Each structure stands twice: as structure tokens, then as C-alpha cells.
Amino acid sequence: MPDTSPLLELKESVVNVPFEIHTMEWIGQNRWQQNEIPHRHNYFVIIWVKKASGTHLIDLEKYELEDNTVYCITPGQVHLLKANDAADGYVISFTAEFLGAGEANYDLLFNTGLFYTFSSSPVIKVNEEVSAEMEDAVAKMMKEFGNFFLLRAEILRGFLKIFLIYLTRQFDKPHANEAASKSVDLVKHFFALIEKHYTTKKMVADYAEELAVTPNHLNEVVKKVTGFPASHHIQQRIILEAKRQAVYSNVTMKEIAWHLGFDDTAHFSKFFKNASGESFSDFRAKSNAL
């Protein structure tokens, strides 16, 4: 993940254990101070809203809460959940290291569409049939999380994987088939690399080298799958972070530019306007006025 920024220092929620599961009621009672302002995490978060009213801010979008919906929050995303006091549901937090580095586990994080969705909605509507299976996995995780028996982490990891697999089944079959293609697999790996290196690597050639393909091939495949070349996605990831910082922190444009790897503020200002269509100052002024 990118280095800690001025925003992260003030509003990052850091979990000291590799896995946690709590009810929304418990979170509301025990984590209300850290959750009363927009913040981000250095781990993955799944919020299963069983029944609630309110809103959920994720990056620059606001969603009205609906019953039996799931929100998958990726490390680094800014979010703020405002739910009513009687909200019913669960919050599952875990690190990539906890889930494991195996290929199947990697796919659950990067190739299923649950996390790192980029252009698609982060809201997943859960159908009743799968809901019962997910509820069973959650109940077992809750029970095991409250114990400290032998191989506790292994059991929690197993039930978490089962929960994630059931969650992926909410997607349409065409999506799953598409994700299995080599081209989409390459694009997913490309997106994962952007998430790790966007503050230090800004050239398509940097990512092509990591993926063992030529820059032209990477550009062609990414454009075929997403409609935009690889360079566009690198730029937009940088712009997204710049906008997060502009909206959710009081740091200067110079500080944001430095955090994003720009030594020259003027260069960053020009980059922002070319990639977003408006100046940094205009964007921040418009955001503050909302």
C-alpha cells in the first residue's frame, strides 16, 4: 500500500489483529469515535447490512442503505457509514496476509469483483437463498472469534473463505466467465499493481515489466477489456487519491503533490487538470461548497 499520508495520519483506522468480526451494534457502541468522521483502513472490510436505514459514503459517492446488502471496502478507500441506532448486521475486518497468499485466496481478493472494483458499484444485493448460507458462516465465525482454542486462526480463515465464496455467487454468471479469461486476469493483476505502486510508478512500461509483457500489449489488452488504455487507469488512480485528499483533509496542494510522487507542484497542477478536466483549486472549492 502507499506510504502514510497527512490524511492517513489523522483518519486511518488501524486494526491490531489480522481478523475481527463484530455486529454493527457492537461497532456502534465501541468504535463510534473513529467512525464519526470519514476515514480509511489499512485492511479489508466487509459490511453486511441486514437491516438498517441511513447512508454510506464511499470515496466520492453516497449510497442510501438498503436491507440485506454488502459493502466491500478496499484498503485505502475513504468511507463513512451513518446508520440508525437499531441497525442490524455484521462488520468483518481482515488483512490480505490473514487470508493467505495462495492463488485461490488471491483470486478471492483481486479476481472476483468483490474488491478493487474501480468502475462498478461496491454494493452487493444478497438474495435470500445465499443469505442463509452466509449467515451460517458468520455465526460460526462469531463463535470461533470469541474462543481462543487451538488452530483458531485456521478455522476463522476457512469460514471467511466460505463466506467470500458465497458472496461471489451473487454476481451474474457472465461476469464470472469473463473474469476467468486471460485478458481479464492480466487486467486484474495490472489494477492490483497500480494499487500498490501508483505513488511511485506512473509509466505503463513500469507495470508491463512487472507483468512480463510489452507496454504495447498491456495497453491493447487493458483497452480491449475496459475501453481505456493502461495509462488512463494509472492517471485516474492518482487523481482519485488527489481528490480524496482534497475533500477529506486540509493539507495543501503542495503536500498532496509530494505524497503522490510529484516534486514539482506546477507539474502536478497541470497533470490534475489534464486528467480530471478541472483545476485542483476549482475542484476543492466546489467540494467545500457542497
Sequence and secondary structure as in RCSB ss.txt:
>XXXX:A:sequence
MPDTSPLLELKESVVNVPFEIHTMEWIGQNRWQQNEIPHRHNYFVIIWVKKASGTHLIDLEKYELEDNTVYCITP
GQVHLLKANDAADGYVISFTAEFLGAGEANYDLLFNTGLFYTFSSSPVIKVNEEVSAEMEDAVAKMMKEFGNFFL
LRAEILRGFLKIFLIYLTRQFDKPHANEAASKSVDLVKHFFALIEKHYTTKKMVADYAEELAVTPNHLNEVVKKV
TGFPASHHIQQRIILEAKRQAVYSNVTMKEIAWHLGFDDTAHFSKFFKNASGESFSDFRAKSNAL
>XXXX:A:secstr
     HHHHHHEE  SSSEEEEEHHHHHHHSTTTTSS EEESSEEEEEEEE  EEEEETTEEEE  TTEEEEE T
T EEEEEE TT EEEEEEE HHHH SSHHHHHHHHTSSSS  TTS SEEE  HHHHHHHHHHHHHHHHHHT   T
THHHHHHHHHHHHHHHHHTTS HHHHHHHTSHHHHHHHHHHHHHHHHTTT  SHHHHHHHHTS HHHHHHHHHHH
HSS HHHHHHHHHHHHHHHHHHH    HHHHHHHTT S HHHHHHHHHHHHSS HHHHHHHHHH 
